Amino acid sequence: MPGPNAVRDYALKLPGINKLKNKRVVLASNSPRRRDILKTFVTDTIVLSMEEPVVSGFKGNEVATNLLEKPETREENLRMLQELNGKACEVVTGVVVLFPILTAPGYKMQSIEERTTVYFNDNSERKLKAYVDSGEGLDRAGGFAIQGLGGLLIGKIDGDFWNVVGFPASAFFTLLDYLVEEDDDFLEI
């Protein structure tokens, strides 16, 4: 197993990313999309260890006041897409960064919330059914994958693309830079 170094050679040379050198990053999520997004930008390894900074996220799609989670059936997927069709939904992701410090209680926690608005085209029923038949939306909050075939249903977004995929990379790395500047304890041990 490789040693603890979360920073890829090609990572941007930013203060928050530089602080991750010789550290392990724990992603407290089973989402393969979150893992892949994080690995795209910075991490070679994601290892579970309570002595390392922990990143956790939750993503949901909101339409008006309804929370759309992952559909369990194709029928539920079609109902979700019909509800979204020709409208906008807001993808909200919360991220918590937990990191060790020397003073009690031994850790600090910072969190962010990222919101991205997704505007759906006015899609034909045939197009919605064809997408549902692909099966891609069954494992996705809101019943669609913007980075895949579901992108054909979308007219535009306002906000972070990666947030819609599953992890708000831009806001996360901005938070790391903020922690380096504002918190003397950030990743000092």
ZIURNOR-V528583 format. One record per residue. NEAR is the number of other C-alpha atoms within 8 Angstrom. D_FIRST is the distance of its C-alpha to the first C-alpha in whole Angstrom. Layout:
NEAR;D_FIRST  NEAR;D_FIRST
This chain:
2;0  4;4  5;7  8;9  12;11  15;13  13;16  9;16  4;18  4;21  9;21  5;24  6;25  7;26  9;26  14;25  15;22  9;22  8;21  13;18  9;17  9;14  10;14  14;12  15;15  12;15  11;17  8;20  7;21  4;20  6;22  6;20  9;22  10;21  9;18  8;19  12;21  11;19  10;16  7;19  8;20  11;18  13;14  9;11  11;9  10;11  8;10  7;13  7;14  6;18  5;18  11;17  14;19  13;19  12;21  11;23  11;26  8;29  11;30  12;34  13;37  12;40  11;43  5;46  5;45  6;44  8;40  12;38  10;35  11;34  15;37  7;37  7;39  11;40  6;44  9;42  14;40  11;43  8;45  12;42  12;43  8;47  7;46  11;44  10;46  9;48  10;47  10;44  12;42  11;39  15;36  14;35  15;31  12;30  12;27  12;26  11;24  11;24  12;23  13;23  13;26  8;28  6;31  6;32  4;30  8;27  11;26  8;28  8;28  7;29  8;30  10;31  8;33  11;33  11;36  14;37  11;40  13;40  12;43  14;44  10;46  7;49  10;48  6;50  6;49  6;49  8;46  13;44  9;45  8;43  12;40  12;40  7;40  7;37  8;35  12;33  17;34  13;34  8;30  12;31  13;33  13;36  15;36  11;35  12;32  11;34  7;31  6;32  10;35  13;36  9;37  7;40  10;41  12;41  9;43  7;42  10;39  7;40  8;37  11;33  9;32  10;29  16;30  11;32  10;29  11;27  14;26  13;28  11;26  7;29  9;30  10;26  10;26  9;29  10;29  11;26  12;28  10;31  10;29  12;28  7;32  6;34  8;31  7;31  7;28  10;26  10;22  6;24  5;22
